[in-house]
Amino acid sequence: MEARHQSSSDPKANTLNNIDPHERHLMAIRIVGTALFEYRVRKTEAARIRLECLTTFAKELGDIDAREFAVVAQLLAGKSTAERPPIDRTYTLEGIAL
């Protein structure tokens, strides 16, 4: 039996090895973001478990970083930015050409 090999002109499978890292990162953000949206809307245990699993998996694969992982963990802990006191900053347009 002879093994058949794909020629270089044949389309290659879309595997983890031949995807651009930036593309992988964006795909992970999209998947985790969709799961986060589903959890925030439905608030079911199944949606929470799915979000936790997808976020952990993306972190272990290196597709999201620790900061992005922490944002999801903070939202799962119930600490939203709306509960924090507003930051008192004064902005002026003085000296800015419009």
C-alpha positions in Angstrom: 0.0 0.0 0.0 1.2 3.4 -0.8 0.5 6.4 1.5 -1.0 9.3 -0.3 0.2 12.7 0.7 -1.5 16.0 0.0 0.3 18.2 -2.4 1.1 21.7 -1.3 -1.7 23.0 -3.6 -4.4 21.1 -1.7 -6.3 23.0 0.9 -5.1 22.2 4.4 -7.2 21.4 7.4 -7.9 24.2 9.7 -6.0 22.9 12.7 -4.7 24.6 15.8 -1.2 24.7 14.3 -1.9 26.7 11.2 -4.2 29.5 12.6 -2.7 32.9 13.3 -2.4 33.5 17.0 -4.2 36.8 16.8 -7.1 35.1 15.0 -7.2 32.4 17.7 -7.3 35.1 20.4 -10.2 36.9 18.6 -12.1 33.6 18.2 -11.6 32.8 21.9 -12.8 36.2 22.9 -15.9 35.7 20.7 -16.6 32.3 22.2 -16.1 33.3 25.8 -18.0 36.6 25.1 -21.0 34.7 23.7 -21.0 32.4 26.7 -20.8 35.4 29.0 -23.7 37.1 27.3 -25.7 33.9 27.5 -25.0 33.6 31.3 -25.8 37.3 32.0 -29.1 37.0 30.1 -30.3 33.6 31.2 -28.6 33.3 34.6 -28.9 29.5 34.6 -26.5 27.0 36.2 -25.8 25.4 32.9 -24.8 28.7 31.3 -22.5 29.4 34.2 -20.8 26.0 33.9 -20.4 26.5 30.2 -18.8 29.9 30.7 -16.5 28.6 33.4 -15.4 25.7 31.3 -14.9 27.7 28.1 -12.9 30.4 30.0 -10.7 27.9 31.8 -10.1 26.0 28.5 -9.2 29.2 26.6 -6.8 30.2 29.4 -5.1 26.8 29.5 -4.6 26.9 25.8 -3.1 30.4 26.0 -5.9 32.0 23.9 -6.9 34.5 26.6 -4.5 36.1 29.1 -4.8 36.3 32.9 -6.3 39.8 32.7 -9.2 38.6 30.4 -9.6 35.5 32.6 -9.8 37.8 35.7 -12.6 39.9 34.1 -14.8 36.8 33.7 -13.9 35.6 37.2 -14.9 39.0 38.6 -18.2 39.0 36.7 -18.9 35.4 38.0 -18.2 36.6 41.5 -20.9 39.2 41.1 -18.7 42.2 41.2 -19.7 44.5 38.4 -18.2 47.9 37.7 -21.7 49.4 38.2 -21.4 48.7 42.0 -18.2 50.7 42.3 -18.2 54.4 43.1 -17.6 56.6 40.1 -14.1 58.0 39.6 -14.1 61.7 40.2 -12.2 63.1 37.2 -12.6 66.6 35.8 -12.2 66.9 32.0 -12.0 70.2 30.2 -11.8 71.0 26.5 -9.5 74.0 27.3 -6.7 74.2 24.8 -8.1 71.6 22.4 -8.9 72.6 18.9 -12.2 71.3 17.7 
